[in-house]
Amino acid sequence: MWTGGANSHAPSSTLPGYCGNDKGPVWSGLQTVLYGGILLLGVAGNGVMIAVLLRRRRLLRVSEIYLLHLALADLMLLFTFPFSILENATGWLFGNFLCKLMGLARQLNLLCGSFLLACIGFDRYLAIVHAISRMRSRRRRTVHLTCLSLWLLCLAMSLPNAVFLAVPQDDTNTSRVSCSFHNYGIHAHNWVLTVRVLDHVCFFLPLFAMTYCYQGAIRLALFVTLAFCVCWLPYNVTLVIQTMADLRVITYRYCESRQRLQTTLDVTQVLGFFHCCLNPFLYAFIGVRFRNELKESQHQMQGEEEGDALQWRPVRVTSVLVQKEKAEEEMALG
């Protein structure tokens, strides 16, 4: 799978003890199917959530503004999946520029999505534990500025991906190329390790924020925290082991052991990306208010269609009467 951005765990030729990355046709095919399913489900769920929230964008609550940005980050992350799916099947076919751009986009949206989860937890903490609900209209501008600052911060943290990602020829198979951290040798290796630290920060920081800030919150908060932990904890634990192996704290005598660890990372990362599909259901579809707004949006659309039909019918009837009157006049004149 593509080693840019979130796949910073994947082996690179800059890492010590590199044993290749041959996954076999069975796992490659299954991985393609899983990523395709996540793509379709995630685009549908996040797309509906964005559409419903934008219909009343001037009346959004503070938490819903964060939720809108979170859905946008998840949706943009999902749009990088087709490139990963095609690379998994045929190698990277899109050139050096798109390699850097997709690596930047994936890292950007992963980081921003994680920090937005922490912001949502903190906002719920203020609203429920401290009952801070006044001056909502003034806070909206602050929330928009906070989201903009988060996007810019995550963009700055993701820019090294565009520097170190490259598309060289694979040494073992000259007909297949990959988008990976090949540029600048040891510096690329150091950035790979740095991205792994960022991955851990982006997991443990939101997890701590949700665990602490959702005290006394509604039952939905428990599902949100558990889903985030179940989806991303296995990946982060396995990634710690991978990092220790790269730093030679743990040594493997055979490449088979290291390749099994790589397969475990691939499997747990699929589970982590599945969280993009869960966010709309956990934050929106389970919530009573969002369900009511979704039903209201459906009723409005049906009402507009019925209204258009009612407006069309009199026009049609009138036109028929006019034509009949003209025909009668022509017969009388004749």
Secondary structure, 3 states (H helix, E strand, C coil): CCCCHHHHHCCCCCCCCCCCCCCCHHHHHHHHHHHHHHHHHHHHHHHHHHHHHHCCHHHCCHHHHHHHHHHHHHHHHHCCHHHHHHHHHHCCCCHHHHHHHHHHHHHHHHHHHHHHHHHHHHHHHHHHHCCCCCCHHHHHHHHHHHHHHHHHHHHHHHHHHHHHEECCECCCCCCCECCEECCCCHHHHHHHHHHHHHHHHHHHHHHHHHHHHCCCCCHHHHHHHHHHHHHHHHHHHHHHHHHHHHCCCCCCCCHHHHHHHHHHHHHHHHHHHCHHHHHHHHHHHCCHHHHHHHHHHHHHHHHHHHHHHHHHHHHHHHHHHHHHHHHHHHHHHC
